[in-house]
């Protein structure tokens, strides 16, 4: 991907990696008008990208409702961040790896994780939230711990001389953690095929971006590690796709550039940090309303309609299929048998330790004496 500039009446294509960190890449403006080059996606692929945005938004709404109804545990909403997740995940190959944080429901689904498995994770089921067949690591709730994992996956790929690229997702708050520094530093030193997508949604729970760092951009931090950094409009799905695709291509075939890339996708989370959070305590509603004007879904829809790729009938069909898909996923998740209490002792170590066996035996004695219902009383 490149930006077109005119030099003495000649059009010169400048690599996206040669842009200044504050030169934000954009393909669609907030009104869905074209301001950059449309990426090399077919009409069907563009409509499919739009469908995934709609799917992510509806899934998110239903998941919040499930939590409010007591059918699921604490859940981190993603509304507003669909474009960065779907657009970037579209740019990955099936054999590439994703190391998500706890909010990348859309990205991991695009990469092959079933929606019901995502729900199971937030319902407290140990089998949910990851799939090695889909090359998706478990969601990382501790901040930034998935970044060194991504560097390790990418280093393994380089040593094996295979084509896999590892992609990490994390928030702006993660850039204040040591794991961010260590992961990117090692990635730069060993020149590994990795892409680091920072979903800069403006807030690390209640801490605003300007309190995280004095750096003018997060993308600019890449220079300290000797890798490329790019800032992109994270609410523009076409721009995030194009930038990530360029980063993935460079990771596989770097030429004279470093393989790793730090992508700062500037966006906004419309809802709470999690369903246990009250953002009205620290955010102004005028700020939220202003960012809603950049909503990626109507933005892409306007572009697709105005270019003849989408019409009312197609939108209605997409809406119906999205609702059906999410309903089926919820049904599958809620029909899945829940593990018994003994499951908490499994897979902690390769073989149970003496202490772990003692704890398990103690719990079983209590269950025999009092019955399982005693543990469920409020």
VOGU-3710 file (C-alpha; in Angstrom, 3 decimals, decimal comma):
1> xxxxxxxxxx> 0,000/0,000/0,000  1,264/3,472/-0,759  0,230/7,107/-0,752  0,247/9,040/-4,039  2,108/12,359/-4,096  2,980/14,652/-7,024  6,619/15,588/-7,586  7,410/17,809/-10,603  4,278/16,578/-12,406  5,189/12,932/-11,824
11> xxxxxxxxxx> 3,094/10,698/-9,598  5,288/8,943/-7,060  3,990/6,151/-4,813  5,283/6,539/-1,257  5,298/3,441/0,914  2,873/3,557/3,816  5,873/2,820/6,030  7,563/6,056/4,956  4,757/8,217/6,316  5,246/10,198/9,520
21> xxxxxxxxxx> 3,662/8,515/12,561  1,057/11,297/12,807  0,171/11,062/9,083  -2,914/8,933/9,662  -3,847/6,562/6,850  -7,443/6,851/5,666  -9,394/5,444/2,715  -12,950/6,512/3,647  -13,742/9,761/5,397  -16,375/9,966/8,131
31> xxxxxxxxxx> -19,112/10,354/5,491  -18,039/7,253/3,589  -16,487/9,236/0,770  -13,367/7,913/-0,892  -10,213/9,824/0,063  -7,671/7,074/-0,645  -7,166/4,033/-2,832  -9,706/1,216/-2,531  -7,807/-1,930/-1,516  -7,661/-4,913/-3,839
41> xxxxxxxxxx> -10,842/-6,621/-2,632  -13,601/-7,974/-4,851  -17,144/-6,624/-4,575  -18,165/-9,824/-2,765  -15,263/-9,463/-0,308  -16,185/-5,847/0,418  -19,766/-6,872/1,161  -18,502/-9,738/3,330  -16,357/-7,276/5,274  -19,486/-5,165/5,852
51> xxxxxxxxxx> -21,395/-8,259/6,965  -18,723/-9,046/9,558  -19,003/-5,502/10,937  -22,750/-5,958/11,332  -22,248/-9,394/12,859  -19,752/-8,061/15,396  -22,056/-5,216/16,435  -25,090/-7,496/16,877  -23,058/-10,134/18,710  -21,796/-7,423/21,030
61> xxxxxxxxxx> -25,290/-6,153/21,781  -26,570/-9,646/22,533  -23,549/-10,460/24,708  -24,121/-7,364/26,854  -27,765/-8,387/27,243  -26,741/-11,908/28,267  -24,552/-10,475/31,006  -27,316/-8,160/32,219  -29,681/-11,145/32,369  -27,245/-13,153/34,485
71> xxxxxxxxxx> -26,625/-15,678/31,713  -22,952/-14,749/31,313  -20,160/-13,254/33,395  -18,447/-9,902/33,005  -18,032/-9,027/29,323  -15,908/-6,387/27,505  -17,926/-4,637/24,757  -16,285/-3,857/21,421  -18,813/-1,481/19,779  -16,945/1,192/17,830
81> xxxxxxxxxx> -13,868/-0,970/17,348  -15,276/-3,325/14,700  -13,431/-1,742/11,769  -9,944/-2,198/13,181  -10,633/-5,779/14,203  -12,431/-6,975/11,083  -10,301/-4,993/8,648  -7,013/-6,207/10,093  -8,135/-9,832/10,483  -9,248/-9,864/6,837
91> xxxxxxxxxx> -5,627/-9,188/5,903  -4,299/-12,327/7,628  -3,862/-15,726/5,995  -5,358/-18,854/7,549  -1,913/-20,027/8,687  -1,127/-16,793/10,522  -1,494/-16,522/14,294  -3,606/-14,155/16,395  -2,715/-13,359/20,012  -5,712/-11,344/21,240
101> xxxxxxxxxx> -6,428/-9,326/24,313  -9,880/-9,737/25,870  -11,831/-7,510/23,420  -11,001/-8,992/20,003  -14,220/-10,962/19,537  -14,590/-9,846/15,910  -10,964/-10,446/14,932  -10,792/-13,978/16,319  -14,129/-14,892/14,732  -12,961/-13,680/11,316
111> xxxxxxxxxx> -9,872/-15,850/11,832  -11,961/-18,958/12,489  -13,058/-19,035/16,146  -16,730/-19,929/16,533  -18,967/-17,330/18,175  -20,221/-19,923/20,653  -16,648/-20,547/21,826  -16,229/-16,830/22,462  -19,404/-16,849/24,560  -18,275/-19,947/26,461
121> xxxxxxxxxx> -15,118/-18,139/27,551  -17,147/-15,327/29,146  -19,489/-17,916/30,640  -16,477/-19,319/32,510  -15,968/-22,465/30,451  -12,303/-23,458/30,182  -12,744/-24,858/26,669  -13,915/-21,533/25,256  -12,052/-18,597/23,759  -9,261/-20,253/21,832
131> xxxxxxxxxx> -8,633/-22,750/19,055  -5,231/-23,959/17,893  -6,818/-25,277/14,696  -7,795/-21,689/13,923  -4,396/-20,395/15,141  -6,019/-18,294/17,866  -4,374/-18,087/21,296  -6,443/-17,735/24,493  -7,660/-14,248/25,306  -5,126/-12,379/27,450
141> xxxxxxxxxx> -6,829/-10,569/30,321  -3,522/-9,512/31,977  -2,455/-6,391/30,120  0,192/-6,848/27,384  1,209/-10,425/28,239  0,257/-11,560/24,725  2,870/-9,292/23,136  5,940/-11,390/24,094  3,926/-14,481/23,106  3,456/-12,967/19,663
151> xxxxxxxxxx> 7,161/-12,279/19,325  7,887/-15,879/20,353  5,449/-17,267/17,777  6,983/-15,073/15,092  10,523/-16,086/16,060  9,525/-19,754/15,868  8,065/-19,128/12,422  11,298/-17,498/11,278  13,435/-20,315/12,656  11,228/-22,915/10,946
161> xxxxxxxxxx> 11,366/-20,868/7,738  7,615/-21,096/7,256  5,244/-18,381/6,050  3,268/-17,754/9,243  2,983/-14,206/10,595  2,016/-13,562/14,231  -0,360/-10,698/15,001  -0,936/-9,253/18,469  -3,894/-7,104/19,476  -3,772/-4,836/22,517
171> xxxxxxxxxx> -5,057/-1,516/23,802  -3,308/1,798/24,313  -2,906/1,022/28,018  -0,702/-1,943/27,129  1,947/0,415/25,762  2,662/1,465/29,356  3,561/-2,094/30,364  7,007/-3,681/30,395  5,812/-6,576/28,239  5,149/-4,121/25,410
181> xxxxxxxxxx> 8,724/-2,836/25,535  10,266/-6,286/25,872  8,146/-7,883/23,165  8,771/-5,158/20,587  12,445/-4,856/21,505  13,071/-8,572/20,928  10,942/-8,456/17,758  13,168/-5,693/16,416  16,444/-7,307/17,455  15,583/-10,673/15,881
191> xxxxxxxxxx> 13,615/-9,134/12,990  10,653/-11,480/13,349  7,537/-11,652/11,124  5,154/-9,955/13,547  2,429/-7,323/13,374  1,457/-5,460/16,549  -1,997/-3,856/16,334  -2,607/-1,281/19,041  -6,328/-0,573/19,320  -6,019/2,952/20,639
201> xxxxxxxxxx> -9,554/3,548/21,859  -8,603/6,611/23,871  -9,081/5,104/27,311  -7,331/2,467/29,424  -10,403/1,863/31,588  -10,664/5,368/33,091  -7,188/6,638/32,198  -7,216/8,859/29,076  -4,657/8,530/26,289  -2,864/11,755/27,265
211> xxxxxxxxxx> -2,181/10,340/30,729  -0,637/7,161/29,288  2,360/8,706/27,578  3,910/11,999/26,531  4,614/10,573/23,046  2,736/12,469/20,362  1,636/9,145/18,840  1,811/5,508/19,854  2,958/4,535/16,376  6,026/6,709/16,920
221> xxxxxxxxxx> 7,191/4,373/19,668  8,200/1,897/16,940  11,305/3,958/16,182  12,803/3,039/19,564  12,791/-0,635/18,557  14,047/-0,158/15,012  10,778/-1,242/13,416  8,142/0,474/11,294  5,231/2,323/12,883  2,028/3,385/11,125
231> xxxxxxxxxx> -0,994/5,276/12,419  -4,318/4,467/10,757  -7,916/5,580/11,127  -9,104/2,605/13,159  -12,757/3,321/12,369  -12,101/2,981/8,646  -12,260/-0,748/7,793  -10,696/-0,298/4,357  -7,742/1,634/5,730  -7,070/-0,863/8,513
241> xxxxxxxxxx> -7,273/-3,719/6,019  -4,871/-2,011/3,617  -2,314/-1,098/6,290  -2,381/-4,545/7,884  -2,135/-6,242/4,510  0,965/-4,184/3,735  2,445/-5,021/7,142  1,766/-8,744/6,706  3,297/-8,732/3,224  6,384/-6,993/4,600
251> xxxxxxxxxx> 6,637/-9,491/7,452  6,800/-12,323/4,905  9,032/-10,570/2,386  10,713/-7,551/3,981  13,142/-6,537/1,263  15,329/-3,903/2,887  12,822/-3,024/5,638  12,376/-4,521/9,125  9,830/-7,318/9,264  7,865/-6,149/12,350
261> xxxxxxxxxx> 5,300/-3,342/12,241  3,506/-1,458/15,003  0,065/-0,294/13,820  -1,735/2,306/15,901  -5,417/2,073/14,994  -7,074/5,221/16,358  -10,679/4,504/17,329  -13,163/4,746/20,208  -15,118/2,313/22,343  -18,702/3,504/22,488
271> xxxxxxxxxx> -19,596/1,518/25,585  -18,023/0,630/28,892  -14,601/-0,913/29,384  -16,465/-3,966/30,679  -19,989/-4,562/31,929  -18,592/-3,929/35,425  -17,575/-0,374/34,453  -19,503/2,918/34,448  -17,869/5,189/31,830  -20,161/8,120/32,669
281> xxxxxxxxxx> -17,981/8,669/35,743  -14,953/9,643/33,674  -16,203/10,382/30,125  -18,222/13,251/28,746  -21,266/12,224/26,680  -20,439/14,947/24,148  -17,160/13,148/23,472  -18,984/9,858/22,910  -21,509/11,536/20,599  -18,731/13,112/18,547
291> xxxxxxxxxx> -17,016/9,774/18,028  -20,307/8,098/17,091  -20,292/10,277/14,007  -17,328/8,181/12,840  -19,156/4,868/13,299  -17,528/2,402/10,873  -20,749/0,578/9,926  -22,797/3,389/8,320  -19,536/4,746/6,953  -18,791/1,597/4,937
301> xxxxxxxxxx> -22,468/1,091/4,115  -22,707/4,522/2,481  -19,647/3,794/0,363  -20,972/0,401/-0,737  -24,415/1,801/-1,551  -23,094/4,779/-3,491  -20,794/2,553/-5,546  -23,598/0,096/-6,371  -22,241/-2,768/-4,315  -25,057/-2,843/-1,739
311> xxxxxxxxxx> -28,819/-2,225/-1,746  -31,797/-2,458/0,617  -32,511/-6,106/-0,152  -28,906/-7,126/0,540  -28,857/-5,177/3,805  -32,083/-6,868/4,926  -30,668/-10,297/4,068  -27,470/-9,548/5,981  -29,445/-8,355/8,999  -31,552/-11,513/9,045
321> xxxxxxxxxx> -28,563/-13,851/8,649  -26,586/-12,032/11,349  -29,440/-12,339/13,842  -29,872/-16,019/13,049  -26,151/-16,732/13,346  -25,860/-15,053/16,742  -29,000/-16,729/18,076  -27,672/-20,138/17,046  -24,312/-19,386/18,692  -26,025/-18,457/21,966
331> xxxxxxxxxx> -28,107/-21,640/21,852  -25,000/-23,783/21,289  -23,114/-22,101/24,111  -25,960/-22,445/26,586  -26,519/-26,103/25,652  -22,867/-26,952/26,255  -22,522/-28,964/29,502  -20,714/-27,047/32,214  -17,586/-28,595/33,733  -17,743/-29,903/37,275
341> xxxxxxxxxx> -15,776/-28,313/40,139  -12,950/-30,833/39,712  -12,132/-29,266/36,351  -10,435/-26,334/38,094  -7,619/-28,685/39,101  -7,021/-30,077/35,618  -4,281/-28,782/33,326  -2,690/-26,581/35,997  0,451/-28,705/35,721  1,413/-31,589/33,425
351> xxxxxxxxxx> 0,911/-33,818/36,488  -0,923/-32,717/39,670  1,379/-31,567/42,451  1,061/-32,829/46,007  -0,510/-29,528/47,078  -2,981/-29,575/44,194  -4,071/-33,137/44,967  -4,582/-32,182/48,608  -6,760/-29,212/47,613  -8,817/-31,369/45,237
361> xxxxxxxxxx> -9,324/-34,048/47,888  -10,344/-31,440/50,456  -12,960/-30,007/48,095  -14,328/-33,468/47,333  -14,713/-34,188/51,063  -16,664/-30,950/51,484  -18,880/-31,827/48,519  -19,570/-35,286/49,969  -20,413/-33,795/53,356  -22,549/-30,813/52,292
371> xxxxxxxx> -23,610/-31,475/48,697  -22,938/-29,215/45,706  -26,036/-27,088/46,383  -24,355/-25,687/49,490  -21,759/-23,986/47,286  -24,401/-22,338/45,120  -26,277/-20,539/47,909  -25,878/-16,763/47,944
//
